[in-house]
Amino acid sequence: MKKVDLLMHALDSTFDQESWFAPFKPSMEGITAEQAKWKPEGEATKSIWENASHLIYYKERLTAKLEGRDWTQNLDGDETFHYVPQSDEDEEWHQVVERAGKAHNQLREALSQLTDDQLEKESLDEKLLDIFLHDAYHTGQIIQIRKLQGSWPANR
């Protein structure tokens, strides 16, 4: 199996192809803006919206790198949680979910154009694996938040 194929599998399993764990896309289904903005108590906690914003930022940034585009929106880790502004409007929340899907599809397309040699140059394969693990970690946080607020389906 080529590295690109293995990485494509990892990318899809963290986004919408359920395997050993629930991926990102199903974790976002049926959420309102109010639920997306809700946070458990505690200073270090993040909302679903903030986690989604954080993941979108890193996927869009990595896609720009893979495509050879300049990335001018350099944010530190904490700032990325506010990359996509929050709103009380469900329509704006749905646009965030759509943007996450678009970021996934653009990263997938950029990845599909790479050769194994290109992946090894600049350790892109390691950067991609890191982002996939990062997505799985934050998806787990999103699911935990949904469980705490009672919005995670009981049959999942």
DOSEDREN-618053 format. One record per residue (C-alpha): residue number from 1; residue in three letters; y, z, x. Coordinates in nm, 3 decimals. Each point is the difference from the previous one (the first is absolute). Layout:
# DOSEDREN-618053
+-----+--------+---------+---------+---------+
: num : residu :   north :      up :    east :
+-----+--------+---------+---------+---------+
: NUM :    ALA :       Y :       Z :       X :
...
+-----+--------+---------+---------+---------+
END
This chain:
# DOSEDREN-618053
+-----+--------+---------+---------+---------+
: num : residu :   north :      up :    east :
+-----+--------+---------+---------+---------+
:   1 :    MET :   0.000 :   0.000 :   0.000 :
:   2 :    LYS :   0.346 :  -0.087 :   0.130 :
:   3 :    LYS :   0.253 :   0.278 :   0.047 :
:   4 :    VAL :   0.233 :  -0.162 :  -0.251 :
:   5 :    ASP :  -0.272 :   0.007 :  -0.266 :
:   6 :    LEU :  -0.075 :   0.365 :   0.071 :
:   7 :    LEU :   0.369 :   0.088 :  -0.018 :
:   8 :    MET :   0.041 :  -0.196 :  -0.325 :
:   9 :    HIS :  -0.286 :   0.204 :  -0.147 :
:  10 :    ALA :   0.167 :   0.324 :   0.110 :
:  11 :    LEU :   0.335 :  -0.114 :  -0.143 :
:  12 :    ASP :  -0.153 :  -0.085 :  -0.336 :
:  13 :    SER :  -0.207 :   0.319 :  -0.019 :
:  14 :    THR :   0.314 :   0.210 :   0.036 :
:  15 :    PHE :   0.191 :  -0.203 :  -0.258 :
:  16 :    ASP :  -0.219 :  -0.121 :  -0.286 :
:  17 :    GLN :  -0.368 :  -0.028 :   0.095 :
:  18 :    GLU :  -0.154 :   0.339 :  -0.071 :
:  19 :    SER :  -0.275 :   0.104 :   0.237 :
:  20 :    TRP :  -0.036 :   0.355 :   0.132 :
:  21 :    PHE :   0.336 :   0.115 :  -0.130 :
:  22 :    ALA :   0.251 :  -0.096 :  -0.267 :
:  23 :    PRO :   0.243 :  -0.263 :   0.127 :
:  24 :    PHE :   0.377 :  -0.015 :  -0.051 :
:  25 :    LYS :   0.029 :  -0.244 :  -0.291 :
:  26 :    PRO :  -0.215 :   0.198 :  -0.248 :
:  27 :    SER :   0.175 :   0.320 :   0.107 :
:  28 :    MET :   0.325 :  -0.146 :  -0.137 :
:  29 :    GLU :  -0.130 :  -0.113 :  -0.338 :
:  30 :    GLY :   0.157 :   0.147 :  -0.312 :
:  31 :    ILE :   0.272 :   0.204 :   0.170 :
:  32 :    THR :   0.347 :   0.037 :  -0.150 :
:  33 :    ALA :   0.319 :   0.035 :   0.203 :
:  34 :    GLU :   0.012 :   0.366 :  -0.097 :
:  35 :    GLN :  -0.354 :   0.056 :   0.133 :
:  36 :    ALA :   0.077 :  -0.202 :   0.313 :
:  37 :    LYS :   0.303 :   0.220 :   0.078 :
:  38 :    TRP :  -0.174 :   0.333 :  -0.071 :
:  39 :    LYS :  -0.067 :   0.227 :   0.298 :
:  40 :    PRO :  -0.212 :   0.310 :   0.030 :
:  41 :    GLU :   0.187 :   0.308 :   0.118 :
:  42 :    GLY :   0.058 :   0.032 :   0.369 :
:  43 :    GLU :   0.253 :  -0.127 :   0.247 :
:  44 :    ALA :  -0.233 :  -0.238 :   0.182 :
:  45 :    THR :  -0.143 :  -0.173 :  -0.307 :
:  46 :    LYS :   0.067 :  -0.361 :  -0.092 :
:  47 :    SER :  -0.013 :  -0.181 :  -0.332 :
:  48 :    ILE :  -0.217 :  -0.299 :  -0.085 :
:  49 :    TRP :   0.315 :  -0.214 :   0.012 :
:  50 :    GLU :   0.086 :   0.128 :   0.347 :
:  51 :    ASN :  -0.353 :  -0.065 :   0.125 :
:  52 :    ALA :   0.007 :  -0.353 :  -0.144 :
:  53 :    SER :   0.339 :  -0.063 :   0.165 :
:  54 :    HIS :  -0.136 :   0.122 :   0.333 :
:  55 :    LEU :  -0.303 :  -0.230 :  -0.018 :
:  56 :    ILE :   0.207 :  -0.301 :  -0.106 :
:  57 :    TYR :   0.232 :   0.049 :   0.296 :
:  58 :    TYR :  -0.277 :  -0.002 :   0.258 :
:  59 :    LYS :  -0.179 :  -0.299 :  -0.152 :
:  60 :    GLU :   0.319 :  -0.204 :  -0.021 :
:  61 :    ARG :   0.091 :   0.093 :   0.358 :
:  62 :    LEU :  -0.343 :  -0.088 :   0.136 :
:  63 :    THR :  -0.002 :  -0.331 :  -0.189 :
:  64 :    ALA :   0.335 :  -0.090 :   0.156 :
:  65 :    LYS :  -0.146 :   0.076 :   0.344 :
:  66 :    LEU :  -0.311 :  -0.211 :  -0.064 :
:  67 :    GLU :   0.216 :  -0.288 :  -0.123 :
:  68 :    GLY :   0.235 :   0.028 :   0.299 :
:  69 :    ARG :   0.300 :   0.092 :  -0.218 :
:  70 :    ASP :   0.270 :   0.243 :   0.104 :
:  71 :    TRP :  -0.008 :   0.336 :  -0.178 :
:  72 :    THR :   0.344 :   0.155 :  -0.031 :
:  73 :    GLN :  -0.075 :   0.290 :  -0.235 :
:  74 :    ASN :  -0.115 :   0.244 :   0.264 :
:  75 :    LEU :  -0.055 :   0.335 :  -0.169 :
:  76 :    ASP :  -0.154 :   0.320 :   0.128 :
:  77 :    GLY :  -0.309 :   0.135 :  -0.172 :
:  78 :    ASP :   0.189 :   0.228 :  -0.238 :
:  79 :    GLU :   0.242 :  -0.276 :  -0.104 :
:  80 :    THR :  -0.286 :  -0.230 :  -0.101 :
:  81 :    PHE :  -0.083 :   0.226 :  -0.294 :
:  82 :    HIS :   0.337 :  -0.107 :  -0.145 :
:  83 :    TYR :  -0.020 :  -0.368 :   0.100 :
:  84 :    VAL :  -0.039 :  -0.097 :  -0.367 :
:  85 :    PRO :   0.255 :   0.191 :  -0.211 :
:  86 :    GLN :  -0.132 :   0.212 :  -0.287 :
:  87 :    SER :   0.102 :  -0.043 :  -0.361 :
:  88 :    ASP :  -0.079 :   0.144 :  -0.341 :
:  89 :    GLU :  -0.077 :  -0.350 :  -0.131 :
:  90 :    ASP :  -0.363 :  -0.099 :  -0.052 :
:  91 :    GLU :   0.090 :  -0.365 :   0.064 :
:  92 :    GLU :   0.133 :   0.085 :   0.344 :
:  93 :    TRP :  -0.317 :   0.197 :   0.075 :
:  94 :    HIS :  -0.210 :  -0.301 :  -0.105 :
:  95 :    GLN :   0.203 :  -0.211 :   0.243 :
:  96 :    VAL :  -0.094 :   0.245 :   0.277 :
:  97 :    VAL :  -0.368 :  -0.042 :  -0.088 :
:  98 :    GLU :   0.045 :  -0.378 :   0.002 :
:  99 :    ARG :   0.179 :   0.019 :   0.335 :
: 100 :    ALA :  -0.293 :   0.196 :   0.142 :
: 101 :    GLY :  -0.232 :  -0.279 :  -0.118 :
: 102 :    LYS :   0.227 :  -0.263 :   0.151 :
: 103 :    ALA :   0.015 :   0.191 :   0.331 :
: 104 :    HIS :  -0.381 :   0.011 :   0.003 :
: 105 :    ASN :  -0.033 :  -0.371 :  -0.075 :
: 106 :    GLN :   0.254 :  -0.097 :   0.266 :
: 107 :    LEU :  -0.173 :   0.216 :   0.260 :
: 108 :    ARG :  -0.333 :  -0.151 :  -0.102 :
: 109 :    GLU :   0.138 :  -0.352 :   0.039 :
: 110 :    ALA :   0.153 :   0.077 :   0.340 :
: 111 :    LEU :  -0.325 :   0.159 :   0.117 :
: 112 :    SER :  -0.208 :  -0.297 :  -0.117 :
: 113 :    GLN :   0.202 :  -0.228 :   0.230 :
: 114 :    LEU :  -0.083 :   0.197 :   0.316 :
: 115 :    THR :  -0.273 :  -0.070 :   0.251 :
: 116 :    ASP :  -0.201 :   0.268 :   0.176 :
: 117 :    ASP :   0.192 :  -0.080 :   0.321 :
: 118 :    GLN :   0.334 :   0.056 :  -0.176 :
: 119 :    LEU :  -0.129 :   0.330 :  -0.139 :
: 120 :    GLU :  -0.096 :   0.128 :   0.344 :
: 121 :    LYS :   0.332 :  -0.103 :   0.150 :
: 122 :    GLU :   0.241 :   0.290 :  -0.062 :
: 123 :    SER :  -0.287 :   0.209 :  -0.150 :
: 124 :    LEU :   0.075 :  -0.130 :  -0.351 :
: 125 :    ASP :  -0.354 :   0.088 :  -0.108 :
: 126 :    GLU :   0.069 :   0.367 :   0.078 :
: 127 :    LYS :   0.334 :  -0.010 :  -0.185 :
: 128 :    LEU :  -0.172 :  -0.154 :  -0.304 :
: 129 :    LEU :  -0.276 :   0.260 :  -0.001 :
: 130 :    ASP :   0.260 :   0.275 :   0.025 :
: 131 :    ILE :   0.188 :  -0.131 :  -0.302 :
: 132 :    PHE :  -0.321 :  -0.028 :  -0.204 :
: 133 :    LEU :  -0.093 :   0.360 :   0.077 :
: 134 :    HIS :   0.357 :   0.100 :  -0.075 :
: 135 :    ASP :  -0.022 :  -0.173 :  -0.341 :
: 136 :    ALA :  -0.327 :   0.178 :  -0.081 :
: 137 :    TYR :   0.151 :   0.337 :   0.097 :
: 138 :    HIS :   0.306 :  -0.043 :  -0.222 :
: 139 :    THR :  -0.208 :  -0.141 :  -0.286 :
: 140 :    GLY :  -0.198 :   0.324 :   0.011 :
: 141 :    GLN :   0.328 :   0.190 :  -0.027 :
: 142 :    ILE :   0.102 :  -0.213 :  -0.300 :
: 143 :    ILE :  -0.330 :   0.075 :  -0.173 :
: 144 :    GLN :   0.037 :   0.372 :   0.073 :
: 145 :    ILE :   0.351 :  -0.003 :  -0.149 :
: 146 :    ARG :  -0.135 :  -0.175 :  -0.310 :
: 147 :    LYS :  -0.274 :   0.262 :  -0.030 :
: 148 :    LEU :   0.256 :   0.280 :   0.026 :
: 149 :    GLN :   0.216 :  -0.155 :  -0.273 :
: 150 :    GLY :  -0.302 :  -0.082 :  -0.220 :
: 151 :    SER :   0.054 :  -0.377 :   0.010 :
: 152 :    TRP :  -0.317 :  -0.093 :   0.193 :
: 153 :    PRO :  -0.273 :  -0.129 :  -0.234 :
: 154 :    ALA :  -0.283 :   0.250 :  -0.040 :
: 155 :    ASN :  -0.264 :  -0.272 :   0.033 :
: 156 :    ARG :   0.111 :  -0.109 :   0.350 :
+-----+--------+---------+---------+---------+
END
